[in-house]
Amino acid sequence: VFQLSVPLNFLGSVYRELRQSLLDMETLFNLQKVNVSIKEAPDAKALQLSHGGQIIFDNVSFAYNKNRPILRNLTMTIPAGKKVAIVGPSGCGKSTLLRLLFRFYDADTGRIFIDDQDVRQVTLESLRKSIGVVPQDTPLFNDTVGHNIRYGDLEASESQVVAAAQRARIHDIISSWPAGYATKVGERGMMISGGEKQRLAVSRLLLKDPPLLFFDEATSALDTHTEQALMQNINSILREKSRTSVFVAHRLRTIYDADLIIVLKEGSVAEQGTHKELIDRGGLYSELWSTQETLFSSDGSEKEVVTTD
Ligand code: ATP
């Protein structure tokens, strides 16, 4: 008995750690893009969010391959407690910004600060715990729907899981399934639609409730009506908690109310401001906006799926 119980206990903790590391891996966006050469500084300290989560990119340049720069001397400030949108053509480096912030890669030159702490000087664990992301493509684990949400917080109670699903506007759908929250994702397999997956990912993030939130095309698979309803819920949670949030979105309708919109072009900031300021400026954003707007009907319904590409 003695001989057995030790390894079993050990396995239990390994399993928990494994689940936790799967959770962390969720933030990798794409498992192939992991860079194992990132090392924690020997004197790294836990990240302190003492100013509410202000993020600064200071003159950051980065290339995956030396001959093809992705970010070029990019400087931007994401103010604490604000909703910020990052827009720009496909491939301009939006998801790369998140990967650098998470330290899946380090900038070649320049620095990234969160509340005045260089991300290279803080522990990876504290960094990744502080940031939550709804990635472009959410991995679901071969487990129940309830557990898939609970990856956001392994200690969460059933009612907290349900509350998160309600806010992510997926609770009614889950309840309509014969096995409800006990439905195995694997069993349903392809029957979970892209939009349902995205809402499960949002539920998971709301349950995790991190100080910094990133939404990378998080609602792109939803119809306009569901997307607007979900965005309203997300907005009210962010306002209530004064969270710093960053939205990467092609559909400008989902972000035009952001406190700050940063427009990227060829790896640096082309322009930034509020929706109104950028429209008045008549630059790249206003061009993107008018292209997309002509594709909306006057009642606000979408004529077709529109992107900035
Ligand atoms: P989208 O809007 O289409 O999601 P994005 O602006 O988020 O695009 P990134 O995903 O940041 O763009 O990618 C920027 C560029 O870097 C792209 O041209 C992409 O092909 C390239 N890239 C991304 N990851 C890698 C990698 N691991 N190795 C080499 N090139 C990469």
Residues whose N, C-alpha, C, O or C-beta is under 5 A from the ligand:
A	BS01	ATP	K33 Y64 I70 P89 S90 G91 C92 G93 K94 S95 T96
